[in-house]
Amino acid sequence: MNPRAHRLEVYEVVGETAEAVSLVFEIPAGLVSRFEYTPGQFLTVRVPSARTGSVARCYSLSSSPHCDDRLAVTIKRTPLGYASNWLCDNVTAGSLLTVLEPAGNFSPRAWNRDLLLCAAGSGITPVMSILKSALARGRGKITLVYANRDRASIIFARQLQQLVQRYPRRLTVLHWLESERGAPTAPGLATWMRPYRTWDIYLCGPPGFTLVAKRGLAQLRVSERVIRQEEYRSLTDNPFEPPTPASPIATGTLAPTAPPGVAGAAGDATVRVEIDGATHTLPWPRGKKLLDVLLDHGIDAPYVCRESACGTCVCRVARGRTRMLVNECLIDEELEMGLTLACQTLPESDDLHIAFDQ
Ligand SMILES: Cc1cc2nc3c(=O)[nH]c(=O)nc-3n(C[C@H](O)[C@H](O)[C@H](O)COP(=O)(O)OP(=O)(O)OC[C@H]3O[C@@H](n4cnc5c(N)ncnc54)[C@H](O)[C@@H]3O)c2cc1C
């Protein structure tokens, strides 16, 4: 079992709309520090399945660590989906769920910036946490562009209205309803987003929506490299099961790799890794991704998707050069800070130092 997995009791189930519920969790005293989180992070929930044993699904925290006493995730039914419907149909107050500790990188690093938040459907959940936190902690302005099918499907409609009344000079909420103007289009969103295009931008929702919103921003000459995004898709991996051994990347020119626990093969890089208060010095085969090296050596590195999307395995290159095979979630500012995703990182230098300190 993943050492970051814990059983949590559901304290309350709140009906948000006809298709969405919030699950509010009770965190036992001994786990409080493990469930500290930043706005924008998510939990990964294990959903039992007679077919596969279990499936794992990520759900963003809609609560704010700065405004709410308890952690909550908000789940919207996906038509024909498995886990979302199982959770909406089966979980009640008192249910026990197996959940991974909070993870993810979709979080502001400062609170006084102006924010353009853009969400569709259940994509509101991390955005709601960020929005509530920024209003409580910061002084910047916030505009939320929020797309939904119709008025009845707007999650947190009343809370948003109350927040606009409370912060009329700082918060603007623009509802795009498909029932009134059709599906969101790039030019339509561009018109709405134009006044805010220089603000820090956060996009969240299903892939179709984030694509259209990015096209709209491209029309406003906003580079994709400054847009923070969280794309809602189901995991293909199951982090509740033991990690599957990864094969090295085939490049044809790489030296053979040494098995874990033995001295590195000729050509391997050497990496010093700081994680959870311990330091490990390991051979790093040229064709092997950092996360796989750590897991091979039995080191409890954080990960969820292993596909570059969720940001759980973010770490900092303190010395040496690396390269990422795929990067779906780090923006330029973070790359300049030396951040990288362990699940996609290969060594370029011979001698490296990596810190899991984010
Ligand atoms: C970082 C992140 C945060 C997210 N946050 C949220 C959020 O806050 N709120 C939200 O609503 N969504 C969120 N999502 C999306 C969420 O994780 C799921 O993708 C979504 O709920 C759809 O999952 P589903 O299983 O219902 O649907 P699908 O994944 O579409 O279900 C179909 C899949 O389940 C499999 N399946 C069908 N039946 C079974 C069975 N009996 N046993 C096993 N497998 C089966 C099928 O083979 C198919 O692969 C987030 C996603 C990410 C990546």
The ligand as an SDF file (V2000), in Angstrom:
LIG
                    3D

 53 58  0  0  0  0  0  0  0  0999 V2000
   -5.8200   16.9780  -10.7400 C   0  0  0  0  0  0  0  0  0  0  0  0
   -7.2730   16.6180  -11.0030 C   0  0  0  0  0  0  0  0  0  0  0  0
   -8.2630   17.1590  -10.2090 C   0  0  0  0  0  0  0  0  0  0  0  0
   -9.6000   16.8370  -10.4460 C   0  0  0  0  0  0  0  0  0  0  0  0
  -10.5590   17.4020   -9.6570 N   0  0  0  0  0  0  0  0  0  0  0  0
  -11.8530   17.1040   -9.8640 C   0  0  0  0  0  0  0  0  0  0  0  0
  -12.8690   17.7200   -9.0600 C   0  0  0  0  0  0  0  0  0  0  0  0
  -12.5790   18.5330   -8.1800 O   0  0  0  0  0  0  0  0  0  0  0  0
  -14.1610   17.3640   -9.2810 N   0  0  0  0  0  0  0  0  0  0  0  0
  -14.5120   16.4760  -10.2520 C   0  0  0  0  0  0  0  0  0  0  0  0
  -15.7050   16.1830  -10.3930 O   0  0  0  0  0  0  0  0  0  0  0  0
  -13.5720   15.8950  -11.0500 N   0  0  0  0  0  0  0  0  0  0  0  0
  -12.2620   16.1750  -10.8630 C   0  0  0  0  0  0  0  0  0  0  0  0
  -11.2930   15.5810  -11.6380 N   0  0  0  0  0  0  0  0  0  0  0  0
  -11.6960   14.5560  -12.6180 C   0  0  0  0  0  0  0  0  0  0  0  0
  -11.8090   13.2050  -11.8980 C   0  0  0  0  0  0  0  0  0  0  0  0
  -10.5240   12.7830  -11.4270 O   0  0  0  0  0  0  0  0  0  0  0  0
  -12.3190   12.0870  -12.8330 C   0  0  0  0  0  0  0  0  0  0  0  0
  -11.5830   12.1220  -14.0230 O   0  0  0  0  0  0  0  0  0  0  0  0
  -13.8170   12.2390  -13.0990 C   0  0  0  0  0  0  0  0  0  0  0  0
  -14.5660   12.1760  -11.8930 O   0  0  0  0  0  0  0  0  0  0  0  0
  -14.3030   11.1310  -14.0430 C   0  0  0  0  0  0  0  0  0  0  0  0
  -14.0440    9.8830  -13.4600 O   0  0  0  0  0  0  0  0  0  0  0  0
  -15.0680    8.6820  -13.6540 P   0  0  0  0  0  0  0  0  0  0  0  0
  -14.4200    7.4310  -13.1760 O   0  0  0  0  0  0  0  0  0  0  0  0
  -16.4050    9.0300  -13.1050 O   0  0  0  0  0  0  0  0  0  0  0  0
  -15.2810    8.6630  -15.2230 O   0  0  0  0  0  0  0  0  0  0  0  0
  -14.4050    7.8820  -16.3290 P   0  0  0  0  0  0  0  0  0  0  0  0
  -12.9970    7.9040  -15.9920 O   0  0  0  0  0  0  0  0  0  0  0  0
  -14.8380    8.4370  -17.6430 O   0  0  0  0  0  0  0  0  0  0  0  0
  -15.0160    6.4260  -16.1280 O   0  0  0  0  0  0  0  0  0  0  0  0
  -14.8400    5.5360  -17.1550 C   0  0  0  0  0  0  0  0  0  0  0  0
  -13.5500    4.7600  -16.8910 C   0  0  0  0  0  0  0  0  0  0  0  0
  -13.7570    3.9230  -15.7830 O   0  0  0  0  0  0  0  0  0  0  0  0
  -13.5220    2.5690  -16.1640 C   0  0  0  0  0  0  0  0  0  0  0  0
  -14.5420    1.7490  -15.5080 N   0  0  0  0  0  0  0  0  0  0  0  0
  -15.8510    1.6770  -15.8040 C   0  0  0  0  0  0  0  0  0  0  0  0
  -16.4530    0.8160  -14.9590 N   0  0  0  0  0  0  0  0  0  0  0  0
  -15.5060    0.3380  -14.1290 C   0  0  0  0  0  0  0  0  0  0  0  0
  -15.5060   -0.5640  -13.0430 C   0  0  0  0  0  0  0  0  0  0  0  0
  -16.6270   -1.1850  -12.6390 N   0  0  0  0  0  0  0  0  0  0  0  0
  -14.3490   -0.7860  -12.4010 N   0  0  0  0  0  0  0  0  0  0  0  0
  -13.2080   -0.1720  -12.8020 C   0  0  0  0  0  0  0  0  0  0  0  0
  -13.1410    0.6890  -13.8280 N   0  0  0  0  0  0  0  0  0  0  0  0
  -14.2800    0.9520  -14.4780 C   0  0  0  0  0  0  0  0  0  0  0  0
  -13.6690    2.5300  -17.6700 C   0  0  0  0  0  0  0  0  0  0  0  0
  -12.8860    1.4930  -18.1930 O   0  0  0  0  0  0  0  0  0  0  0  0
  -13.1480    3.9100  -18.0720 C   0  0  0  0  0  0  0  0  0  0  0  0
  -11.7280    3.8830  -18.1440 O   0  0  0  0  0  0  0  0  0  0  0  0
   -9.9510   15.9160  -11.4620 C   0  0  0  0  0  0  0  0  0  0  0  0
   -8.9290   15.3550  -12.2420 C   0  0  0  0  0  0  0  0  0  0  0  0
   -7.6200   15.7080  -12.0310 C   0  0  0  0  0  0  0  0  0  0  0  0
   -6.5290   15.0910  -12.8860 C   0  0  0  0  0  0  0  0  0  0  0  0
  1  2  1  0
  2  3  1  0
  2 52  2  0
  3  4  2  0
  4  5  1  0
  4 50  1  0
  5  6  2  0
  6  7  1  0
  6 13  1  0
  7  8  2  0
  7  9  1  0
  9 10  1  0
 10 11  2  0
 10 12  1  0
 12 13  2  0
 13 14  1  0
 14 15  1  0
 14 50  1  0
 15 16  1  0
 16 17  1  0
 16 18  1  0
 18 19  1  0
 18 20  1  0
 20 21  1  0
 20 22  1  0
 22 23  1  0
 23 24  1  0
 24 25  2  0
 24 26  1  0
 24 27  1  0
 27 28  1  0
 28 29  2  0
 28 30  1  0
 28 31  1  0
 31 32  1  0
 32 33  1  0
 33 34  1  0
 33 48  1  0
 34 35  1  0
 35 36  1  0
 35 46  1  0
 36 37  1  0
 36 45  1  0
 37 38  2  0
 38 39  1  0
 39 40  1  0
 39 45  2  0
 40 41  1  0
 40 42  2  0
 42 43  1  0
 43 44  2  0
 44 45  1  0
 46 47  1  0
 46 48  1  0
 48 49  1  0
 50 51  2  0
 51 52  1  0
 52 53  1  0
M  END
$$$$
